[in-house]
Amino acid sequence: MTVATQSLKELSLEELCINSIRFLAVDAVEKANSGHPGLPMGAAPMAFVLWDRFLKFNPKNPKWFNRDRFVLSAGHGSMLQYALLYLTGYDSVSIEDIKQFRQWESKTPGHPENFMTPGVEVTTGPLGQGIANAVGLAIAEAHLAAKFNKPDTKIVDHYTYVIVGDGCNMEGISGEAASFAGHLGLGKLIALYDDNHISIDGSTDVAFTEDVSKRFEAYGWHVQHVKDGNTDLAAIEKAIEAAKTVTDKPSFIKVTTTIGYGSPNKANTAGVHGAALGGDEIALTRKNLGWEYEPFVVPEEALNHTRKAVERGAGYETEWNKTFADYKAKYAPEAAEFERYISGKLPDGWDKVLPTYTPEDKGLPTRKHSETCLNKLAAVLPELIGGSADLTHSNLTEIKGKGDFQKGQYQNPNIHFGVREHGMGAICNGIALHASGLIPYGATFLIFTDYMRAAIRLSALSQAGVIWVMTHDSIGQGEDGPTHQPIETLASLRAIPNLTVFRPADGNETSGAYKIAIEKAKQNAPSLLAFTRQNVPNLPGTSVEGVAKGGYTVVDSQGTPEIILIGTGSELSLAVSAAEKLTAEGKKVRVVSLPSWELFEAQDAAYRESVLPKAVTKRLSVEAGSSFGWHKYIGTEGDTVSIDRFGASAPGNVCLEKFGFSVDNVLAKAKQLLG
C-alpha cells in the first residue's frame, strides 16, 4: 500500500488525533519489541470517531454507572485501547504506562485486563470472547432498564460498543453469541468489524472467505458497510448514527480497513499483525504520514482536543446524577433497590431463606436441592439472572413464576441460552462485569464444561462473579454413557486459580455451597457447583457452616482415629455407611466431608491439621471421578476409591456398583489399609 506523503502542516486536527493513536501504538510495540501494531494503525479512524463523537464515559470516574461500555474484542490490538485511555484523560494510563507496555506489573499488559486497568471493561485476548462478553453487557443493560426505568425517567440508558476482528468472527463462540443477540433483539449493542483481511497466517483468503455481513443478517442484525475505513470519517460517523436509530436489533458495521495503515512496506501484510515494525520501517511510516514527532510525543493540539472528553464526561455524569435524584424523589423504593444493586451489597438476612435438613428428610438429588436454593434465593435476591444451555428441566434452574428473558420481556430473569455452552459462559461473564450488582448463573451438564472451559477460566481470571451450576456430576449420570459422564472434569476445574469448586453431599451442603457462592459473586469471584442426578440421603453431621470451611468432620471416633475416610458429593454417604460398619467392629474411624478443596486450603494450618491430622496416615478418599489430585490429602500410605478410565452406558446405580462405588468396596479398601 502506498499513501501520499503528507507534511505536518497539512494534517487536520482529526488526522493529528488519529495519528497520535497510531504512533503511540507503534512506539509502544517497538519499545517492548512485542505486540500487535497493525490493528491500532488500521482501526484508529473508527476508534477515534466512536470515542470522540459517540461514546459516553467519564475519564475521571471510570466506574460511573451509566457510561457506555466499550469492548475491544480483538484484544491483541490492546495498544489501541491504551492510547485512547491516555488521550482522553484516564488517570489509569499515563505516558509512562504506555512506555511500559507489556512489562512486569504494567497497567498496559499484552491484552486488555479489567482487573489491571480502570477503563477496561472486560478481559479480552482469546478471540471471540469479547463480542460474547459484549452481548452479556447488553443483556445486563436491557434487563436493568426494563426493571428500573419509568416512562418519565430513565436511569439505565447506555450502549455497548465492540470492535471485532477477523479472528473473532472465525471463532465459533462469536457465532453462538451473535446468534443469541439477534434472537433477543438487543438494540443497544453495536459492533464495528475491523475488516482488514489479514490474520497471522497471512491473507484470510487461505481459510475465511464467507460473507460475514450476510451471516450477521441471518442472525437478525442490522448490517452496514463502510467501504473506506481508512479515511472516510464521515461514513463511519453516519453508520454509527444509523445504527443508533435501530432499536429492535443489534447492529453490525463492517468497516474495511488496511492493517498497518501508513507503513510503506508492511501495510496489508501479516508482518505488521503481530510484530514490531522495526526502526527503519517506523522512520518510513513517520515520513509517509507526515509525522514529525519523536516517539511517545503527542502534539498539543491533539491532546487538547481528545482531553475534552474529561469535561464532556463530567457533564454526562452530572446530568445523570440530576436524573437519578429526580427518580429517587419520585420512586424511592426502586431507587433504594437500584442503589443496593450497584453497591454490591446483599440485603440483611438474605441467607436465612436457605433450607436445612435432617436425616429424616427425604433423600433427593442435589440438583433438586439446587433448584430449591435458587428459588428461595430469587425471592430475596432479585439480582439473580441466568439459566441453562437448553437443559433447564435437567439442570432444574428455572426461577418459578418469573418469566423468560426474551425480546420485549427483558425484565424477566430466566434466560434460555440454547445449545450454546461456550457463548453462555462468556455472556454470563459480561453480565457479571457490567458492574451493576447482577448475579448471573449458567448451567449445563458437568461434562460440558469442556465446551466452555475458556469462558470459565476467564471468569476466574477477570474476577467475574458468576455462579456455574453443573449437574449430572459423575458416572451416576447413567445410560447416556461415557460421552456424558465426567471423569477428569472435577480435577481439571479444581486446577483453575480463583475458581471455587463445590461438590456438595446433600441438602445442607447444597445450601452451604450457595451461601458461599452468592457471597463470592458479590466479591467478584466465580464458583462452580457440581450436583448429582441421583438421589442422596441427608446425612447426620453435615452443615452449612462446615461447607464454609471447605472440609470438616461429619463422623468422629472416640479418641484418635485409626483411619480417615474422605468423601465428596454422593460418595460421602458411602464413607459414612462404611464407617458405621467399621465402628461396629471396634475400629476408630473419622469421616471427613471435603466439598470444596479451595476453601479448605484457605483455612489456617491449625484447622487443617485438626481435620486431617498428619499422625493419621491411613486415609481413603471416595469420589466418583479421577484420582488425580487426591494424593495431597491421602498421602503416600493412603488409597482412593476412584475411576481413572472412561465410564459406561448403563443405569446409574449399575455404573456406580460396577466401578466400585459401594459400601462393600469402600469397607474392603478401608480394611485393606488397616491391615
Secondary structure, DSSP 8 states (H G I E B T S, - for coil): -------GGG--HHHHHHHHHHHHHHHHHHHHT-S--HHHHHHHHHHHHHHHHT----TT-TT-TT--EEEESSGGGHHHHHHHHHHTT-TT--HHHHHTTT-TT-SS-SS--TTTSTT--S---STTHHHHHHHHHHHHHHHHHHHH-BTTB-S----EEEEEEHHHHHSHHHHHHHHHHHHHT-TTEEEEEEE--EETTEEGGGT--S-HHHHHHHHT-EEEEES-TTT-HHHHHHHHHHHHH--SS-EEEEEE--TTTT-TTTTTSGGGTSS---HHHHHHHHHHTT----TT---HHHHHHHTHHHHHHHHHHHHHHHHHHHHHHH-HHHHHHHHHHHHT---TTGGGGS----TTS--EEHHHHHHHHHHHHHHH-TTEEEEESS-HHHHT---TTS-B-BTTBTT--EEE--S-HHHHHHHHHHHHHTSS--EEEEEEEGGGGGGSHHHHHHHHHTT---EEEEE--SGGG-TT-TTT--SSHHHHHHTSTT-EEE---SHHHHHHHHHHHHHHHHTT--EEEE--SSEE---TT--HHHHHTS-EEEE--SSS-SEEEEE-GGGHHHHHHHHHHHHHTT--EEEEE-S-HHHHHTS-HHHHHHHS-TT---EEEE-SS--TTTHHHH-TT-EEE---S---SS-HHHHHHHTT-SHHHHHHHHHHHH-
